[in-house]
Structures are given as structure tokens and as C-alpha cells.
Amino acid sequence: MPMQKLPQTMRLMGLGWYVALSIIGGIGGGVLADGWLGTEPIFTLIGLFGGFLLAFWGGYFLLMEAIGKGRGSKAKDAHD
């Protein structure tokens, strides 16, 4: 289902889940890597930083699409 068909509330909830899961996934992956390699805080911090980057980058594009300024939104509006 295209994001334009969802109500605004659902779009923003999806954005919140995306940000939360990106950060949690980065931390979780870092903790697992640290456990396997015995490098306690290094990969956890790298995962945290990577999660923040992914959350910011993807969240920016999701937010722009949610408010109607996303990639190709003008082209889609012209065809509708």
C-alpha cells in the first residue's frame, strides 16, 4: 500500500517505529558482535551510531514523503 493512501497518524506512527527499530537493531547487533568477539563496548557503540544514522537518514525521507515533499510526490500528483 502506498504511503499516500494511509492516514497521517499512521504515517507518523510508522516513522516512530522505524526510528525505534533502527536504533534498537543497531544496538542489538553491536551487543551480539561484542559478545562473539569479546570487544565489549566497541561494536555496541558502532551499532548505536549506525542505528542513529539509519534512523535519521530513513526517517528524513519517510517524513518528507509523509508531508508530501518526498521523492516523486510531484510526479505522482500530476498523474492523479
Order of alpha helices (4+ residues) and beta strands (2+ residues): alpha-alpha-alpha
